[in-house]
Amino acid sequence: MRDQNGLPLPLEIGTIKRASEEAPQLYRHGSWVCLNIHPTIAWPVRPQRLVFAGYETWIVPLTIECCPGVAINCSQGINEEEAELLLYRLVSVISWREQTGISIIVRTGGNLPHMMGRDNNSMISIRRGFDFTEIICPEEEGPRVALALMREARSLYHHAYSFLSFWKVLEWSFPNTKERSEWMQRQLLTLDGHGVSEARASIPVTDPAAMAKHLFESGRGAVAHARVHPIINPDRPRDAARLFLELPIVRELAIRAIEEVFKIDTPATEYRKHLYELRGWKEALGAELVAKISESGDSVKDGTICLPVISIRLLDCAPYSSFESMLPDGAFIVEGGLKLQYRTKSELGAVCFYLDFVNERLIFDIENGIYCADDGSVAAAEQNVDVCRFFRDYFLNGSLQVWDSESGLLLSRRDSFVPINCMVDLPACNQNIAAAKDELEKRRAVFSSGC
């Protein structure tokens, strides 16, 4: 998040007054339900609005006076019980996205989003904001419960109960004991992740079947039952130390189970697959057409590609009016992909990019992908202001997004741009923007006077 000059907004804990000035909608009177979050997870210091499950919900920032959390106004046609359930679901989704536990302290609310007070800054971490560009919202019971169990497991500080909660994810994913055991044995051969190698080395057996049996009897069974040995003795530190060492295995098994059974990828898996770069384009163009283009393109006849009206934006940046509602100007099938050209709003410029369906990449060259013409008009000057601002914001680690202007579908997004072998001269960029704005005002004055 940056200001109008491209400078990062201060990353500091503010007051409720500042939050209310930044997001007046969050502090309007209504019937609010809030969940207060223990601020051990990195939490935003500014309000964030999002639509979750069809309802406007809010990230309540960490402030000097109060705990952070999530909130919803029930005036949207949702009762308090439904609102609380929805907020719990949202917290579980955030926990999955951030790959960490989130502890809920208490529910509050009232005519305003009143949060519980706090009195110190110990053991807190802060951030600029969450990326809700493509937030998941499972509707079926299976993935919803799995994410809730995962959040619970990650939030527990007690190794034994955390172990048991991770195991509950496995049981929920694979209710059949035999099927679950066989799946675990296959996964144990390739399982990786933080602490897994050390955990595997600490177990006295190496055979996958024996290891799965050990985890069940000496882990899950020993924690849940005390009728027969082995049991976890709270007064024996060795038991807690063993569970702590073995915990990464059941954690990673639980993560893999959610990915495989409920098809919810972790951020790391999403990054590795990078399907988000072309996911929306594939939906807009259709699987059959994309397959033909990917194979050779010979079977695609001229005039059969229906392209959407698009808007090109950067994450957390104000829209660029010249790049809104752009019409297609050309499409060329090249080497298993689609090279597209779109006209800017003034029709005095164009933006070009390439959809590489074979490698699942959106190829955009900032230096050669934007073309502009200046005919001396006001429209050309307005376009030049947008282009100058876009160049500055893109080189400042901008994250490119392509939206369907009519449906609101996200067609494509890229990770933050990282300039190579160059430094961004921010004062010079701002001088270019200021000069472009001055020229715009001059032309407006000339044309308004009729000269």
C-alpha positions in Angstrom: 0.0 0.0 0.0 1.4 3.3 -1.1 0.4 7.0 -1.1 -0.2 9.1 -4.1 3.5 9.8 -4.5 4.4 6.1 -4.5 5.8 6.1 -1.0 4.8 3.2 1.3 2.2 4.0 3.9 3.6 3.9 7.4 3.5 0.5 9.0 2.5 1.5 12.5 -0.3 0.8 14.9 -2.8 3.5 14.8 -5.8 4.6 16.8 -9.5 3.8 16.5 -10.0 7.4 15.3 -7.6 6.8 12.4 -9.3 3.6 11.4 -12.7 5.3 11.5 -11.4 8.0 9.2 -9.9 5.5 6.7 -13.1 3.3 6.7 -16.2 5.2 7.8 -18.4 2.3 6.7 -16.9 0.0 9.3 -17.9 2.4 12.1 -21.5 3.2 11.1 -24.3 2.2 13.4 -25.9 -1.2 12.9 -26.0 -4.6 14.5 -22.5 -5.8 14.6 -20.9 -9.2 15.4 -17.2 -9.2 16.0 -14.6 -11.9 16.7 -11.5 -10.7 18.6 -8.2 -12.2 17.5 -5.2 -12.8 19.7 -2.6 -10.6 17.9 0.1 -13.2 17.7 -0.5 -13.6 14.0 0.7 -10.7 11.8 -2.5 -8.6 11.5 -3.2 -5.5 9.4 -3.0 -2.1 10.9 -5.6 -0.6 8.5 -9.2 -1.7 7.9 -9.9 -4.0 5.0 -13.3 -4.7 3.3 -14.1 -7.9 1.5 -17.1 -9.8 0.3 -17.2 -13.3 1.8 -20.0 -15.8 1.1 -21.9 -13.0 -0.4 -21.7 -10.6 2.6 -19.7 -7.5 3.3 -17.2 -8.4 6.0 -14.4 -6.4 7.6 -10.9 -7.0 8.9 -10.8 -4.9 12.0 -7.2 -3.5 12.4 -5.0 -3.8 15.4 -5.2 -0.4 17.2 -3.5 1.2 20.1 -6.7 0.8 22.2 -8.2 -2.5 21.0 -7.6 -6.1 19.8 -7.9 -6.8 16.1 -10.4 -9.2 14.6 -13.2 -9.6 12.0 -16.6 -8.1 11.9 -19.9 -8.1 10.0 -23.0 -5.9 10.1 -26.1 -8.0 10.5 -28.2 -5.3 8.7 -27.4 -7.2 5.5 -30.1 -9.7 6.2 -28.2 -12.2 8.3 -28.9 -13.1 11.9 -26.3 -13.1 14.7 -25.8 -16.8 14.8 -25.3 -17.0 11.0 -23.0 -14.0 11.2 -20.8 -15.6 13.9 -20.6 -18.8 11.9 -19.6 -16.9 8.8 -16.8 -15.0 10.7 -15.4 -18.3 12.0 -15.3 -19.7 8.5 -13.5 -16.5 7.3 -10.9 -16.9 10.1 -10.3 -20.5 9.2 -9.7 -19.5 5.6 -7.3 -16.8 6.6 -5.5 -19.3 8.8 -5.1 -21.6 5.9 -3.9 -18.8 3.6 -1.3 -17.6 6.2 -0.4 -21.2 7.2 -0.6 -20.4 10.9 -3.0 -20.7 13.8 -5.4 -17.9 14.7 -6.7 -17.9 18.3 -10.1 -16.4 18.8 -10.4 -14.7 22.2 -14.1 -13.6 22.5 -17.1 -12.5 20.5 -18.1 -8.9 20.9 -20.3 -6.4 19.0 -23.3 -4.2 19.5 -24.4 -1.0 17.6 -20.8 -0.5 16.6 -17.9 -3.0 16.1 -16.8 -2.7 19.7 -13.5 -4.7 20.2 -11.9 -5.9 23.5 -9.4 -3.5 24.9 -5.7 -4.3 25.2 -3.0 -2.7 27.3 0.4 -3.7 25.9 2.4 -4.3 22.7 4.1 -7.5 23.8 4.1 -10.5 21.4 2.4 -8.8 18.5 3.3 -8.6 14.8 1.8 -6.4 12.2 1.4 -6.2 8.4 0.1 -3.9 5.7 -2.9 -6.1 4.7 -4.1 -9.4 3.5 -4.4 -10.2 -0.2 -8.0 -11.1 -0.8 -7.8 -11.1 -4.6 -8.9 -14.7 -4.9 -10.1 -15.7 -1.4 -11.6 -19.2 -1.2 -15.0 -19.7 0.3 -15.9 -23.4 0.6 -19.6 -24.1 0.8 -19.6 -27.9 1.3 -19.3 -29.3 4.8 -16.2 -31.4 4.0 -13.6 -28.6 3.3 -15.2 -26.2 5.8 -14.7 -28.6 8.7 -11.3 -29.6 7.5 -10.1 -26.0 7.5 -11.7 -25.4 10.9 -9.9 -28.4 12.4 -6.6 -27.2 10.8 -7.0 -23.8 12.3 -7.7 -25.3 15.7 -4.6 -27.6 15.5 -2.3 -24.8 14.5 -3.7 -22.5 17.3 -3.0 -24.9 20.1 0.2 -24.5 22.2 -0.2 -27.9 23.8 1.7 -30.5 21.7 -0.5 -33.4 22.6 -3.8 -31.7 21.8 -2.3 -30.2 18.7 -1.2 -33.7 17.6 -4.7 -35.0 18.2 -6.3 -32.1 16.2 -4.1 -32.7 13.2 -5.0 -36.3 13.4 -8.7 -35.3 13.4 -8.0 -33.7 10.0 -6.8 -37.1 8.7 -9.8 -38.9 10.1 -12.2 -36.4 8.6 -10.4 -36.7 5.2 -10.3 -40.5 5.3 -13.0 -41.9 7.6 -12.1 -45.5 6.6 -9.2 -46.6 8.9 -7.7 -49.0 6.3 -7.8 -46.4 3.5 -6.3 -43.8 5.8 -3.5 -46.1 6.9 -2.6 -47.1 3.3 -2.7 -43.4 2.2 -0.4 -42.4 5.1 2.1 -45.1 4.2 2.3 -43.8 0.6 2.7 -40.2 1.8 5.4 -41.0 4.3 7.8 -42.0 1.5 7.7 -38.5 0.0 6.6 -36.2 2.8 8.6 -33.0 3.2 8.2 -29.7 5.0 9.7 -27.9 8.0 10.9 -30.4 10.6 9.8 -33.5 8.8 13.3 -35.0 8.2 14.2 -34.5 11.9 10.8 -36.0 12.9 11.3 -39.0 10.7 14.8 -39.6 12.1 13.5 -39.5 15.7 11.0 -42.4 15.1 12.6 -45.8 15.9 11.2 -47.5 12.8 11.7 -46.7 9.2 9.2 -48.9 7.4 6.2 -46.8 6.3 3.7 -49.3 7.7 5.5 -49.5 11.0 5.8 -45.7 11.1 2.1 -45.2 10.5 1.3 -47.7 13.2 3.7 -45.9 15.6 2.1 -42.5 14.9 -1.3 -44.0 15.6 -0.5 -46.0 18.8 2.1 -43.8 20.4 0.6 -40.5 19.2 -3.1 -40.3 18.5 -4.0 -43.3 20.7 -1.7 -42.3 23.6 -3.1 -38.8 23.7 -6.8 -39.7 23.3 -6.9 -42.7 25.7 -5.5 -43.8 29.1 -6.9 -47.3 29.4 -3.8 -49.1 28.0 -0.2 -48.2 27.4 1.3 -46.3 25.8 -0.2 -43.1 27.3 1.1 -39.6 27.3 2.0 -38.8 30.9 1.8 -35.0 31.5 4.4 -35.3 34.3 6.9 -37.0 32.0 8.8 -34.4 29.9 10.1 -37.1 27.6 6.6 -37.7 26.3 6.0 -34.1 25.4 9.4 -33.8 23.8 8.7 -36.9 21.6 5.3 -35.5 20.5 7.0 -32.2 19.7 9.5 -33.9 17.5 6.8 -36.0 15.7 4.3 -33.2 15.3 5.6 -31.9 11.9 4.8 -35.3 10.3 1.1 -35.2 11.2 0.9 -31.5 10.4 2.2 -32.1 6.9 0.0 -35.2 6.5 -3.0 -33.1 7.4 -2.0 -30.3 4.9 -1.5 -32.9 2.2 -4.9 -34.5 3.0 -6.7 -31.2 2.6 -4.9 -30.6 -0.7 -5.7 -34.0 -2.1 -9.1 -34.8 -0.8 -10.7 -31.3 -0.8 -8.7 -29.8 -3.6 -7.6 -26.7 -1.6 -4.0 -25.8 -2.4 -1.6 -24.1 0.0 -0.1 -20.8 -1.1 3.2 -22.7 -1.8 1.4 -25.2 -4.1 -0.5 -22.3 -5.8 2.8 -20.6 -6.4 4.4 -23.7 -7.8 1.5 -24.4 -10.2 0.9 -20.7 -10.9 -2.4 -21.6 -12.5 -3.8 -18.2 -11.3 -1.9 -16.5 -14.1 -4.4 -17.8 -16.8 -7.2 -19.4 -14.8 -9.8 -16.7 -15.6 -8.8 -16.6 -19.3 -9.4 -20.3 -19.6 -12.8 -19.9 -18.1 -13.7 -17.0 -20.4 -12.4 -18.6 -23.6 -13.6 -22.2 -22.8 -11.6 -25.4 -22.4 -12.2 -26.6 -26.0 -10.8 -23.4 -27.6 -7.8 -23.3 -25.2 -7.0 -26.9 -26.0 -7.0 -26.2 -29.7 -4.8 -23.1 -29.3 -2.4 -25.0 -27.0 -2.0 -27.9 -29.5 -1.3 -25.9 -32.7 -4.0 -23.4 -33.4 -4.5 -24.8 -36.9 -8.1 -25.9 -36.1 -9.1 -22.4 -34.9 -10.7 -20.5 -37.7 -10.5 -16.7 -38.1 -13.2 -14.8 -36.3 -14.1 -17.6 -33.8 -12.4 -16.1 -30.8 -14.7 -14.0 -28.7 -12.6 -11.8 -26.4 -13.9 -10.0 -23.3 -13.7 -6.3 -22.6 -10.9 -5.9 -20.0 -9.5 -3.6 -17.4 -5.8 -3.7 -16.5 -5.0 -2.8 -12.9 -2.3 -3.1 -10.2 -3.0 -4.6 -6.8 -3.6 -2.0 -4.1 -3.3 0.9 -6.6 -6.0 3.3 -7.8 -7.4 2.3 -11.2 -6.0 3.9 -14.4 -8.9 5.3 -16.4 -7.2 4.8 -19.7 -6.8 1.1 -19.0 -10.4 0.6 -18.0 -13.0 -1.1 -20.3 -10.5 -1.7 -23.1 -11.7 -3.3 -26.3 -9.8 -6.0 -28.2 -7.8 -4.8 -31.2 -6.1 -8.0 -32.4 -5.5 -11.7 -31.5 -2.8 -13.9 -32.9 -2.2 -17.6 -32.2 1.5 -18.0 -31.6 3.3 -21.2 -30.5 0.6 -22.7 -28.4 -0.6 -19.4 -27.0 -2.5 -16.3 -27.8 -1.0 -12.8 -28.4 -3.5 -10.1 -27.6 -3.7 -6.4 -28.3 -6.2 -4.1 -26.6 -7.0 -0.5 -27.3 -6.8 2.1 -24.6 -9.9 4.1 -23.7 -8.9 7.0 -25.9 -8.0 4.7 -28.8 -4.7 6.5 -28.9 -2.7 3.6 -27.4 -2.6 -0.1 -27.0 -1.5 -2.8 -24.5 -0.1 -6.1 -25.7 0.5 -9.3 -23.8 0.8 -13.0 -24.4 -1.2 -15.9 -22.9 1.2 -18.8 -22.8 -1.2 -21.7 -22.2 1.4 -24.4 -22.5 3.5 -23.0 -19.6 0.6 -21.4 -17.7 2.1 -17.9 -17.9 0.9 -14.4 -18.7 3.8 -12.7 -20.5 3.8 -8.9 -20.2 6.8 -6.7 -21.1 6.4 -3.3 -19.5 9.0 -1.7 -21.8 7.5 -3.0 -25.1 3.9 -3.9 -24.1 2.4 -0.4 -24.0 2.1 1.9 -27.1 0.9 5.5 -26.9 0.3 8.2 -29.5 -0.2 11.9 -28.8 -2.4 13.9 -31.2 -2.4 17.0 -29.0 -5.8 16.3 -27.5 -6.9 16.3 -23.9 -7.6 12.6 -24.2 -4.0 12.0 -25.1 -2.8 14.1 -22.2 -5.1 12.1 -19.8 -3.7 8.9 -21.2 -0.1 10.1 -20.7 -0.8 10.8 -17.0 -2.2 7.3 -16.5 0.8 5.7 -18.4 3.3 7.6 -16.3 1.6 6.6 -13.1 1.3 3.0 -14.3 5.0 2.8 -15.1 5.9 4.2 -11.7 3.6 1.8 -9.8 4.6 -1.2 -11.8 8.3 -0.7 -11.2 7.5 -0.3 -7.5 6.8 -4.1 -7.3 3.4 -3.8 -8.9 1.3 -6.9 -9.2 -0.5 -7.0 -12.5 -4.2 -7.9 -12.7 -6.5 -8.3 -15.7 -10.2 -8.1 -15.1 -13.3 -8.7 -17.2 -14.9 -5.3 -17.1 -18.4 -6.6 -17.7 -18.6 -9.7 -15.5 -16.1 -8.7 -12.8 -14.2 -12.0 -13.3 -10.5 -11.9 -12.5 -8.9 -13.1 -15.8 -5.3 -13.1 -14.7 -2.9 -11.9 -12.1 0.9 -12.0 -11.8 3.2 -11.9 -8.8 4.9 -8.7 -7.9 7.2 -7.3 -10.6 10.9 -7.2 -9.5 13.1 -4.9 -11.7 16.4 -6.4 -12.7 19.6 -4.4 -13.0 17.9 -1.1 -12.4 16.9 1.3 -9.6 13.6 3.2 -9.5 14.2 6.9 -9.3 11.0 7.8 -7.4 11.5 11.6 -7.5 12.0 11.5 -11.3 8.9 9.3 -11.7 6.8 11.8 -9.7 8.3 14.7 -11.7 7.2 12.9 -14.9 3.7 12.5 -13.5 3.6 16.2 -12.4 4.7 17.3 -15.8 2.1 15.2 -17.5 -0.6 16.7 -15.2 0.6 20.2 -16.0 0.3 19.5 -19.7 -3.2 18.1 -19.2 -4.3 21.3 -17.4 -2.8 23.4 -20.1 -4.7 21.5 -22.8 -7.9 21.6 -20.9 -7.6 25.4 -20.5 -6.9 25.8 -24.2 -9.8 23.6 -25.4 -12.2 25.1 -22.8 -11.4 28.6 -24.1 -12.1 27.5 -27.7 -8.7 28.5 -29.0 
